[in-house]
Amino acid sequence: MKTTLSDHLLERIAERFRVLGEPARLRILRRLLAGECTVGELAQEADLSQANTSKHLAVLLAARLVERRSEGNSAIYRVNDPTLAPLCQLMCDGFAARLEAEARAIGASIEPARGAVARRPRRATS
């Protein structure tokens, strides 16, 4: 059965991919997929300033990909969207497979043919 998506729904899906299209947000999400943590922990592990981390978390919150709860003076974040883990796994596995295939293709193309004799490059003549 094929699902027909309205233009409005397609725009919302595209917006979600735009949110995921930022490497800093992907680093934050990668960490949060391992478990919840504070802004300070996220900033340190994602190698971002705390202000920059907070800015990215606001985008992720608005997209409802993460959620926040208060614990004392700290804000604790966690992934709120159960589709993120399988989506990230699918993308990472697909990308890794593609890189491996490209590496094999490059390796095969640069290996000298069996029995080939190395030739000296010709000197340029003027």
N, C-alpha and C positions, 0 to 999 in steps of 0.2 A: 504494500500500500504506500503510495507516494503522498507526502504531505505538501500541501500548497501553502506557501508563506506569503503573507501580505507585504506590501512595500514597507509599511510601518514596522512590522516585525523584523524584516530584513535590516532595516536601519538600526533597530535596537541591538541586533546580533552584531552588526558591524561596529557599533559603539563599544560593545564588550571586547571585541578583538582589538580596537584602538587602545582601550585601557590596558590590555595585556601586551601591547606592542612596545612598552617601555622597559628596557633592561633593568632599571632600578626596581621597578614594581615586580618584575619577575624574580629578582633576588629576594625581595621581601616575601613574596608568596612562597618561594621555595623553602624559606626558613619557616614560615607559618604552617606549611604542609607537614613539617616535622613536629609541630606542637605550638601551643600558644606562647606568647612572650610579650614583654614590654617594649615601648618605643625605644628606650635606651639599648636594650638587647638587639633589637632589629637594626638600629643605626650602626651599632658596632659590627654585627655580623654581615650586614650588607655594604659595609664600608661607605656609609653616607653620614652627613651631619644629622643631628637630631631634628633640626628644622626641615631639612629636605625629606627626611623619613616621614615626618608628620604630614608634609604636603602630599606625598605619595599615598599615605594611608587615608587621607581625606578623599582622594580620588577613588581608592579601592572601597572605601565605606559607601560613597555615593553610588557606586556601581553594585553595591550589595555583595561584593565578593568576600569581604571580611566583616567581622563585627567586633565591637569593643565593649568591655565591661570594666568597671572601676573596682579596684582593690586597694583600699587605703588611699594613698596619694598617687598611685600608679594606674595607668590605663593598660589593660591587658587585651591583646588582639589575638584573633584566631580566624581561620578560614570559615566562611559562612556558606560557601557554595559547594555542594558535594560533587559537582561535575568537574571541579578544578583538578583534582588529583588524577582522574582518568584522562582528562584532556592533556594535562602536562605530560603524563606518561606516554600517551599516544604520540605527541609531538616529539618528545625526546627520543623515543625508540625509533620513530620514523627518520628523524634527522641523523641519528647514529648509524642506522642501516645505510642511509644514503652516503654518508661520509666514508663508511667502510667500503662500499661499492666503488666510489670514486677513487679511494686510495688503492684498491686492487687494480682498477683500470689504469691508473697512472703508473703503478709499479710494473704492470705488464708492458706498458708502452715504453718504459725507459730501460728495461733489461735488454742487453745486447742479444741479438739473434744468435742461436747456437752456431758456432763455427765462423761467426763473422770476424773479420779482421779489422782492427782499428785503423782508420786512415788518418794521415796527417792532413791538417787543414791546408788548403792552397794559399799561397802568398798572393796578396793583391798586387796586380801589375798596373803601372801608370802609363 
